[in-house]
Amino acid sequence: MKKTGTRLFSKYVAAVTAAFALSQAAFAADAKIPVVAAENFYGDVVQQLGGERVDVTSILSNPDQDPHLFEASPKTARALQHASIVVYNGADYDPWMVKLLAASKGTKRATIVAADLTGKKSGDNPHLWYDPSTMPKVARAVNEALVAADPAHKSAYDANLAKFLDSLKPVEAKAAELHARYAGTPVTATEPVFGYMSDAIGLSMRNMRFQLAAMNETEASASDIATFERDLREKRVRVLIYNSQATEALTKRMLKLAQQSKVPTMSVTETEPAGKTYQTWMLSQLDALGAALAQGDAAGANAAAASVKGKTQ
């Protein structure tokens, strides 16, 4: 009886162990891949590519907050600790991520840095998500990381990647349309947030020294401020592009002057607004730019007509 009882107990242990192993395998199959994105537009792209297979935490997600004032918290550090994939901007836009990753003990995570993918470095314009060439590169890198973490669902990830890349075509088409109509048009901005997209459209951007000073939180020179103000007062630019997340007094001053001078303005943000995808966000801003440029063109034509009329009288 003793040997029989031992054999029965051994079979019971084996059965329980097998059942536990199966349940663990089932849990692993159903478990979501934990992803941390420093900025919510990168998190949005990961969500579109991973679907229900990912659990995404985006650190910077408030479009009403200045990203440059962000300070990392213990909650941020804990999220990174368990992340299998991390995506951040780089080029000194989010330097706190480098520090947090260095302090984190996670060793089996894939880290994707947009600046590395695009060849940008410290000192370059860090607003890389406004460059139309950036997100396709980020998406492909995220796809590789997802497939490496969960090869069983490769076909789904590949299909999502193809769908995402196709969904960027309307953004590219809108930028091309604006380029055809407005390439060479003089505009200005309070910061170079929209700089890469402006370059893609072919706009002639003025007051770059002022913009870089604002971005780097240094004092703009008196001559640069005076040039900026003259451009607005004399309507030498068709549109003022301003960062609505920056609340510095000088930014507000230039915005007020543009409004007083009847120079059309266009607001951009550094954080994806709630309720939008990366694609709809980019399209809405390009639509706003198109409307502002059209308004600026009309104002310029009226001013030119008035000038000609005055000379003939």
C-alpha positions, 0 to 999 in steps of 0.5 A: 500500500505504501508503494502504491500510495507513493506512486499515486502521489508521484503521478499527482505531483506530475499532473499538477506540475504539468497543469501548472506549466500549461497554465504558465504557457497560456499566461505567457501567450496571453500576456501583453508586451510592456512598452514605455514611450517617453512621448505619447506620439511614439506610444501611439505608434506602438499601440497602432502596431502592437494592438491588443498585444501591447501595454503602452505607458506614455510618459509625456502625454499632456498637451497643456504642459511644457515638456521642457519642465517635466521631471521624472518620478519614481513611478516613471522609473518603475514603469521602465523597470518592467518594460520589454520595449522602450521608445524615446526621442533622443537628441537631448529632447528627453535627457532624463530617459538616459539617466533613468535607463542607466539606473534601471536594472532591466537588461532584456529590453529593446531600446529604440531612439528616434535620433539614432534612427535618423542620424540626429545628435545633440545640438540638432533640432530635436523635434524629430516627429515633425520630419515626415521621414522619422515615423516610418523608421521608428515604426519599422524598428518597433515592428522588429522589436515586437516580432523579437519579443513575440514571434508567434504573432509576426504576421499580425505585427507585419500587417499592422506595420503595412497598414500604418505606413499606408496611413501616412500617405495622406500626410505626405500628400498634404505636405506635397500639396502645400509645397506645390502652392507655397514653397518659398513663402516667408514665414516665421516661428517662436520656436523651431518645433515645426521646423522639419515639416516647414522644410519639407513644405519648402517654406522660407523660415525667418528669425532662426536665431530667435527661435534657437534662443527660445528653444535653448532657453537663452536670451535672444539678442536685442537685434534679433527681437527687433528683426522679428518684431519688424517682420510682423509689423511690416508683414514681411512674413505670411504666417507666425507659427507658435508653440502653444505649450510654451508660455514665455513672456516673449512668445506671448509678446510676439503672438500679440504683435502678430494679431495686432498686425493681422499676420495669420497665426498657427498653433503647434504642440509638442505633445499629441492631443487627446483623441487624435492619432499621430496621423490625424494630429499631423493632418490637422496641423497641416490643414491649419497651416494651409488655412493660415497661408491662404489667409496670409496670401490674401492679406498680402495681395490686398496690401500689394493692391492698396500700395499700387493704388496709392502710387497711381493716385 
